């Protein structure tokens, strides 16, 4: 094996030296859960989409 790209003793050197960073917290649901929730609300329960009618009439 001529021309290898570095020895195996140096493998992972940079990754082990980098400081551990915590991941950011999610603010909302993941897209799969959000789509499932919307499907149940709109298709299964047949709830209307959007704001209630009385709020739209009140604004006019």
C-alpha positions as CSV (number, residue, x, y, z in Angstrom):
1,X,0.0,0.0,0.0
2,X,2.0,2.9,-1.2
3,X,0.8,6.5,-0.7
4,X,-1.5,6.2,2.2
5,X,-3.1,9.4,3.6
6,X,-1.8,9.3,7.1
7,X,-1.2,6.8,9.8
8,X,-4.0,5.2,11.8
9,X,-2.5,6.4,15.0
10,X,-3.5,9.9,14.1
11,X,-7.1,9.1,13.3
12,X,-9.7,11.2,15.1
13,X,-7.1,13.7,16.4
14,X,-9.0,16.9,15.3
15,X,-12.4,15.6,16.4
16,X,-11.2,14.6,19.8
17,X,-9.6,18.1,20.3
18,X,-12.7,20.1,19.5
19,X,-14.9,21.2,22.4
20,X,-18.3,19.6,22.9
21,X,-21.2,21.9,21.9
22,X,-24.7,21.3,23.1
23,X,-27.4,21.1,20.5
24,X,-30.1,23.8,20.4
25,X,-33.5,23.0,21.8
26,X,-36.4,22.7,19.4
27,X,-39.1,25.4,19.7
28,X,-41.9,23.5,18.0
29,X,-43.0,20.0,17.0
30,X,-41.0,18.1,14.4
31,X,-42.5,18.2,10.9
32,X,-43.8,14.6,11.1
33,X,-45.6,15.2,14.3
34,X,-47.0,18.5,13.2
35,X,-48.3,17.0,9.9
36,X,-49.9,14.1,11.8
37,X,-51.6,16.5,14.2
38,X,-52.9,18.7,11.4
39,X,-54.2,15.5,9.6
40,X,-56.1,14.4,12.6
41,X,-57.6,17.8,13.2
42,X,-58.6,18.5,9.6
43,X,-59.4,15.1,8.1
44,X,-60.4,12.9,11.0
45,X,-62.2,15.4,13.2
46,X,-63.3,17.6,10.2
47,X,-62.6,20.8,12.0
48,X,-62.6,24.0,9.9
49,X,-59.2,25.5,9.0
50,X,-58.4,29.1,9.9
51,X,-59.7,31.6,12.4
52,X,-63.3,31.3,13.8
53,X,-66.0,33.1,11.8
54,X,-67.0,35.5,14.7
55,X,-63.5,37.0,14.8
56,X,-63.6,37.8,11.1
57,X,-67.0,39.4,11.2
58,X,-66.0,41.5,14.2
59,X,-63.1,43.1,12.4
60,X,-65.2,44.4,9.5
